[in-house]
Amino acid sequence: MSDDTKPTGMKQGLVNYGDAGFSLFLRKAFIKAMGYSDDALERPIVGITNTYSGYNACHRTVPDLIDAIRRGVLLAGGIPVDFPIVSIHESFSAPTSMFLRNLMAIDTEELVRAQPMDAVVLIGGCDKTVPALLMGAASAGRPAILEVTGPMMTGFFKGERLGACTDCRRMWGMHRAGELDADEIAAAGDKLMPTAGTCMVMGTASTMALMAEALGMMLPGGAAIPAVQADRLRHAEATGARAVAMAKEGLTPDKIMTPAAFANAFKMLLATGGSTNGLVHMTAIAGRLGIEVDLDALDKLSDRIPVLVDLKPSGQHYMEDLNNAGGAAPILRAIRDDLDLDCMTVSGRTLGQEIDAAPADWGQQVVRPRDNPIFPKGGIAVLKGTLAPNGAIIKQSAAAAHLMRHSGRAVVFEDLEDLANRLDDPDLDVAADDILVLKNAGPKGAPGMPESGYIPIPRKLAAQGVKDMLRLSDARMSGTAFGAIVLHISPEAADGGPLGLVQNGDRIELDVEARRLDLMVDPAELERRRKSWSAPAHPGQERGYLKLYLDEVTQAEDGADFRFLTPNRTGAKTP
Ligand code: FES
């Protein structure tokens, strides 16, 4: 229950002029210029984060969602107040959206804390927005509930069904291999994102939405309803109404986002074959509550939870198909025995109660039964070894099986610029069984740990029909990508990790079954190389947000959050 002695509504968080009565008088005088009555200003205030931006097509429907949430708040007797915060879209955030995620989290935390509100509805959707909002809300400590914009509908090109961005990459690959000419690839570009909403494959946005629902931070069904369907508005209305109740109950994020709830979210990640980004982001959110993610425990969990959701890129379907199949409910039901059903959710009911209340399964083809999975083990394997002392990951469900145990010669690219300059050079010394190694694309190296881990197949090999190669980096990868790709190598090259010492021709061994990733170079030779190594420099690194970022960002296994934003660990671990 809420603390009755704490000021609420307009009376909380007053600017201090030495006279609290005057502060409240002045605040009310200003807000009355918005046309509110005294009666309205006495009601519980529900803030709504307005993440609309002209750059963010994934958030095109945010104004409609705000209308629906406002309706829900008013119907429940509250007063809705929307306010703008940072909006981040994947394709419009240089050097990378991940560089700005922590900025959005700071913005969320500070504006939720600074402004008078008894609860907040967080509107997110595009990849980094949901983690940023949940990180900020976890730190702000006010009752918070998430509403996502929802996935796009699929499009068609020459009769073929398309989904962003798995098919963006696939079709660009066909263009690179000469199978689609310039006119055809341009025409396909008109069809890949046919509606508002987030990418409709199991990319980061879909993964985070499903994990957030399993975490308990979103009302049931919210993860999969398409952005342009009327159900999405009804869900938003219900979210607004529920926020008013949460304000009265004092249902704060720490009561929902417990270690057991994070474990539920990770089980959802594995069952969906979701984006590897889900791991980094959930680690950062948990870190805001002092909870540590145990990578070894996650890896063991991965052995137990199979991939059940038949969505691209691991499978065949799209998010609207998952919605038609029942959304998150059939997935939660399939892994029910592995979940902690007592976890509280934003609905005020436990996860178990919500699963029981969801419509019964009907004959559907998208969520497989446990005895007939898409992939027998969870999608993500955690690797360690001389090349990744603090860990690395591979999404084995989206990779060519024959490369899961592979030894080869390193073909090294020093950074993203070097990669762009040389990858398609006809004289590049590379063969299909070589291992492409990208350095300096981690949190500090790029900076911002871009989704560059999906290194394209060199053009001359693609033209020969090579579809997959082993590729390694300290970068992240879009959940929409496919391939034998080792990511999040830690420590990253730019932080002095062994990855920074790899040279052309070095032998590297990957053994996913043994969870090993090793650089087969004599330690004395590595020490010799280390003496001439230096960290990369970035233009403008002496000032501003870039300086803050480079000084404070943590490595992938700590969520790439800022050190000063994470409280001391409580000793609690998840999953
Ligand atoms: Fe926004 Fe994919 S670009 S979700």
Residues whose N, C-alpha, C, O or C-beta is under 5 A from the ligand:
A	BS01	FES	C58 E90 G125 C126 D127 T198 C199 A205
